[in-house]
Amino acid sequence: LVTPTPICYLIDLPANNNHNNNDIMVSQEEQNLTQTLVDPENLDNPDGQWTKGEQQPPQCRDAWAAVLFYAQFVAVAVVAGVLGVPAVEKYTADDGSSSLNEDSSSTVDYTGLLYASLIAGGCSFVFSALSLFVMSMCPKLLVQISLLFSLVCSLLMVVASFYYKNIIGGIFGIIFFLLSVCYACMVWRRIPFAAANLNTGLTAVKKNAGVIIVSYFIVVLSFLYSMLWMTALVGVYDKEGICDTTPSDTSNIGSNTGSGSSTTTVTCQGSLAWGYFFLLLLAYFWTEQVFQNTIQVIIAGVVSTWWFDPDEASSCCSKAIKDSFVRATTTSFGSICFGSLLVAIIQTLRAMVQNARNSNDNGGCAAFLLCLVECLLRCLEDMLEYFNKYAYIYVGMYGYTYLEAGKNVMTLFAQKGWSIIISDNLVSNVLSLFCLIIGGLTGCVGLIVNEINPSWFEGYEGAAMGIAFGFSFLIGLVISAILLSVVDSSVNTVLVAFAEAPAEFEQNHPELSSAMRDAWREVYPAECGF
């Protein structure tokens, strides 16, 4: 255990190139702070004990979880290949005729929609890249705007509730609005520090832009797995006999030629057995969590390398990106699978409870109990996901096992819990606002495309403009959310690294370090003492 380095610890680097530690000048006042200051609002750990993370030797961590994950992945692939593919072929088999109306006016040409999607996707990439530079130019102003925007949205919900005569909803809306106002007043002085965190995280991402490409690649893998899982689901439904195919003769329905034709009708009744339902959902949620958390571990590794050794993490395809990707998919993969399994189990149970609630077999008391259980599971899921977000930072930074990383997270929150939670929340508000802005701009691009080439949206009757805007909006929202989630993970890593190693930050990135120290002094001038 070592004496904690305070967040407002100020180091004056020597002007010459002599890096001897004896040449580092620290004022007596700051030395006293080193002994006493941990955080102005700490109070869960009055002894101020802090265990700084240490790089772990390269070896497989939590290997059992990785083996179990690979086993379930192979099982899903086998089910999809053995049962799913034949079932899909049976349901989509063409008997040489079509059950659709042969009137061409009732068909929709999706080629134009595909072209419009490509244009919208390209524009959303451009808007997302520009957003990184916009956020770097005025982070403090954007944090303030995002906080006020959340208040305005809350107030609009109150007005809408009373307008539609939803009195109870309006009353609760007023309560939440007042709580939001109190929260905004309390955290307003913390905005400079959150803005400095955002700027530092953005700098790390822009220096290692290749990590964004890696993130999109993993998202594509996640989409492909979803297709595989759906194929397996169809195969299990077919094997259980829940879905049947029934041939029907349509020779007497609207035929001008008199020639007979047949179609195949697919009828699905009942629901899947609970055992199969649980295993399939668990496999899906687990795999999706693994993909999501792998991205977080890779980003944590890249940002921590940039923090401690910027020479290895200062280019688009830096060595840090490759090394972090290899560690996340090999030695640390078991730790990723371990934490992801815990969240997946809760998500699966919640999905089953929700499915039970949607059935019509529950009375009033049973429905209330199921609603209560679902609410508890949702709260537990949110808490565990938030915990994992920081646990995986320690996994990416130092290569800890999942449980060891969890212990470090508990120490981190005991020391600086509220500071980290509030800074994280303020930054998340900015990122969410930019997702909406980019989605709206991309939707406007869809409207422009519809005006320039309306033939691409033919067949949608009077909804062409709505389809053009809505579809483009969703594309922009998804693409920007992926990119800005990279920024969010980077900012979270900065928060942890600043608590772990402020001296290394000052040595390697003096300008950014000075900005963060100045912001902290602005938040807590009396506690910092200088």
ChimeraX attribute file (.defattr): number of C-alpha atoms within 10 A of each C-alpha:
attribute: neighborCount
match mode: 1-to-1
recipient: residues
	/A:1	7
	/A:2	9
	/A:3	16
	/A:4	20
	/A:5	22
	/A:6	23
	/A:7	23
	/A:8	26
	/A:9	17
	/A:10	22
	/A:11	17
	/A:12	13
	/A:13	17
	/A:14	13
	/A:15	8
	/A:16	7
	/A:17	7
	/A:18	11
	/A:19	12
	/A:20	8
	/A:21	9
	/A:22	7
	/A:23	13
	/A:24	12
	/A:25	12
	/A:26	13
	/A:27	11
	/A:28	9
	/A:29	11
	/A:30	19
	/A:31	13
	/A:32	10
	/A:33	19
	/A:34	18
	/A:35	13
	/A:36	16
	/A:37	20
	/A:38	25
	/A:39	20
	/A:40	16
	/A:41	13
	/A:42	17
	/A:43	14
	/A:44	13
	/A:45	14
	/A:46	11
	/A:47	10
	/A:48	18
	/A:49	14
	/A:50	20
	/A:51	13
	/A:52	15
	/A:53	16
	/A:54	11
	/A:55	11
	/A:56	12
	/A:57	10
	/A:58	13
	/A:59	12
	/A:60	17
	/A:61	21
	/A:62	20
	/A:63	19
	/A:64	13
	/A:65	19
	/A:66	21
	/A:67	14
	/A:68	15
	/A:69	22
	/A:70	13
	/A:71	12
	/A:72	18
	/A:73	17
	/A:74	12
	/A:75	14
	/A:76	24
	/A:77	18
	/A:78	13
	/A:79	19
	/A:80	24
	/A:81	16
	/A:82	13
	/A:83	20
	/A:84	26
	/A:85	16
	/A:86	16
	/A:87	23
	/A:88	16
	/A:89	10
	/A:90	14
	/A:91	16
	/A:92	12
	/A:93	11
	/A:94	12
	/A:95	11
	/A:96	8
	/A:97	11
	/A:98	13
	/A:99	11
	/A:100	10
	/A:101	10
	/A:102	10
	/A:103	7
	/A:104	10
	/A:105	9
	/A:106	11
	/A:107	13
	/A:108	14
	/A:109	14
	/A:110	13
	/A:111	11
	/A:112	17
	/A:113	21
	/A:114	12
	/A:115	13
	/A:116	23
	/A:117	18
	/A:118	14
	/A:119	16
	/A:120	28
	/A:121	22
	/A:122	16
	/A:123	20
	/A:124	27
	/A:125	17
	/A:126	13
	/A:127	21
	/A:128	25
	/A:129	15
	/A:130	12
	/A:131	19
	/A:132	19
	/A:133	15
	/A:134	12
	/A:135	20
	/A:136	18
	/A:137	12
	/A:138	12
	/A:139	23
	/A:140	19
	/A:141	14
	/A:142	23
	/A:143	25
	/A:144	18
	/A:145	15
	/A:146	20
	/A:147	23
	/A:148	16
	/A:149	15
	/A:150	17
	/A:151	19
	/A:152	13
	/A:153	12
	/A:154	18
	/A:155	19
	/A:156	13
	/A:157	17
	/A:158	22
	/A:159	16
	/A:160	14
	/A:161	18
	/A:162	15
	/A:163	11
	/A:164	10
	/A:165	11
	/A:166	13
	/A:167	13
	/A:168	11
	/A:169	16
	/A:170	20
	/A:171	14
	/A:172	13
	/A:173	21
	/A:174	17
	/A:175	13
	/A:176	16
	/A:177	21
	/A:178	15
	/A:179	13
	/A:180	18
	/A:181	16
	/A:182	11
	/A:183	13
	/A:184	19
	/A:185	10
	/A:186	10
	/A:187	15
	/A:188	14
	/A:189	15
	/A:190	19
	/A:191	26
	/A:192	24
	/A:193	23
	/A:194	27
	/A:195	27
	/A:196	25
	/A:197	28
	/A:198	30
	/A:199	24
	/A:200	24
	/A:201	23
	/A:202	23
	/A:203	21
	/A:204	24
	/A:205	26
	/A:206	19
	/A:207	18
	/A:208	24
	/A:209	18
	/A:210	16
	/A:211	27
	/A:212	21
	/A:213	13
	/A:214	17
	/A:215	22
	/A:216	16
	/A:217	13
	/A:218	16
	/A:219	17
	/A:220	13
	/A:221	14
	/A:222	18
	/A:223	13
	/A:224	11
	/A:225	18
	/A:226	15
	/A:227	13
	/A:228	19
	/A:229	22
	/A:230	16
	/A:231	22
	/A:232	26
	/A:233	23
	/A:234	21
	/A:235	23
	/A:236	22
	/A:237	22
	/A:238	21
	/A:239	13
	/A:240	12
	/A:241	13
	/A:242	15
	/A:243	20
	/A:244	14
	/A:245	14
	/A:246	10
	/A:247	11
	/A:248	11
	/A:249	11
	/A:250	16
	/A:251	14
	/A:252	11
	/A:253	10
	/A:254	10
	/A:255	11
	/A:256	8
	/A:257	7
	/A:258	10
	/A:259	9
	/A:260	12
	/A:261	17
	/A:262	16
	/A:263	19
	/A:264	19
	/A:265	14
	/A:266	13
	/A:267	10
	/A:268	13
	/A:269	10
	/A:270	9
	/A:271	11
	/A:272	15
	/A:273	10
	/A:274	10
	/A:275	8
	/A:276	14
	/A:277	16
	/A:278	16
	/A:279	14
	/A:280	20
	/A:281	20
	/A:282	22
	/A:283	21
	/A:284	21
	/A:285	18
	/A:286	26
	/A:287	23
	/A:288	20
	/A:289	21
	/A:290	24
	/A:291	19
	/A:292	17
	/A:293	24
	/A:294	27
	/A:295	27
	/A:296	29
	/A:297	30
	/A:298	31
	/A:299	36
	/A:300	31
	/A:301	30
	/A:302	31
	/A:303	34
	/A:304	26
	/A:305	23
	/A:306	24
	/A:307	24
	/A:308	18
	/A:309	15
	/A:310	18
	/A:311	14
	/A:312	15
	/A:313	23
	/A:314	20
	/A:315	17
	/A:316	16
	/A:317	15
	/A:318	19
	/A:319	17
	/A:320	26
	/A:321	25
	/A:322	17
	/A:323	14
	/A:324	26
	/A:325	22
	/A:326	14
	/A:327	22
	/A:328	26
	/A:329	15
	/A:330	16
	/A:331	21
	/A:332	30
	/A:333	26
	/A:334	25
	/A:335	31
	/A:336	31
	/A:337	27
	/A:338	23
	/A:339	26
	/A:340	26
	/A:341	22
	/A:342	16
	/A:343	21
	/A:344	22
	/A:345	19
	/A:346	20
	/A:347	21
	/A:348	22
	/A:349	18
	/A:350	20
	/A:351	18
	/A:352	17
	/A:353	16
	/A:354	15
	/A:355	11
	/A:356	16
	/A:357	19
	/A:358	11
	/A:359	9
	/A:360	8
	/A:361	9
	/A:362	13
	/A:363	9
	/A:364	8
	/A:365	9
	/A:366	13
	/A:367	17
	/A:368	13
	/A:369	12
	/A:370	19
	/A:371	16
	/A:372	12
	/A:373	16
	/A:374	21
	/A:375	13
	/A:376	13
	/A:377	19
	/A:378	16
	/A:379	12
	/A:380	15
	/A:381	19
	/A:382	14
	/A:383	13
	/A:384	16
	/A:385	18
	/A:386	12
	/A:387	16
	/A:388	23
	/A:389	19
	/A:390	26
	/A:391	26
	/A:392	33
	/A:393	30
	/A:394	30
	/A:395	30
	/A:396	30
	/A:397	26
	/A:398	20
	/A:399	28
	/A:400	27
	/A:401	25
	/A:402	22
	/A:403	15
	/A:404	14
	/A:405	24
	/A:406	20
	/A:407	12
	/A:408	19
	/A:409	22
	/A:410	14
	/A:411	17
	/A:412	19
	/A:413	18
	/A:414	17
	/A:415	24
	/A:416	21
	/A:417	18
	/A:418	13
	/A:419	19
	/A:420	17
	/A:421	14
	/A:422	16
	/A:423	23
	/A:424	19
	/A:425	13
	/A:426	24
	/A:427	24
	/A:428	20
	/A:429	20
	/A:430	25
	/A:431	25
	/A:432	17
	/A:433	18
	/A:434	23
	/A:435	24
	/A:436	17
	/A:437	19
	/A:438	29
	/A:439	29
	/A:440	20
	/A:441	21
	/A:442	30
	/A:443	27
	/A:444	18
	/A:445	22
	/A:446	27
	/A:447	22
	/A:448	15
	/A:449	20
	/A:450	22
	/A:451	14
	/A:452	10
	/A:453	13
	/A:454	15
	/A:455	13
	/A:456	21
	/A:457	23
	/A:458	19
	/A:459	16
	/A:460	14
	/A:461	9
	/A:462	9
	/A:463	11
	/A:464	18
	/A:465	20
	/A:466	14
	/A:467	18
	/A:468	27
	/A:469	23
	/A:470	19
	/A:471	20
	/A:472	29
	/A:473	25
	/A:474	19
	/A:475	22
	/A:476	30
	/A:477	25
	/A:478	15
	/A:479	20
	/A:480	27
	/A:481	21
	/A:482	17
	/A:483	21
	/A:484	23
	/A:485	18
	/A:486	23
	/A:487	27
	/A:488	23
	/A:489	25
	/A:490	27
	/A:491	30
	/A:492	26
	/A:493	30
	/A:494	23
	/A:495	23
	/A:496	21
	/A:497	22
	/A:498	21
	/A:499	22
	/A:500	20
	/A:501	18
	/A:502	22
	/A:503	20
	/A:504	16
	/A:505	21
	/A:506	22
	/A:507	16
	/A:508	16
	/A:509	16
	/A:510	16
	/A:511	12
	/A:512	17
	/A:513	22
	/A:514	17
	/A:515	18
	/A:516	25
	/A:517	21
	/A:518	18
	/A:519	22
	/A:520	22
	/A:521	19
	/A:522	16
	/A:523	19
	/A:524	17
	/A:525	13
	/A:526	10
	/A:527	15
	/A:528	22
	/A:529	11
	/A:530	10
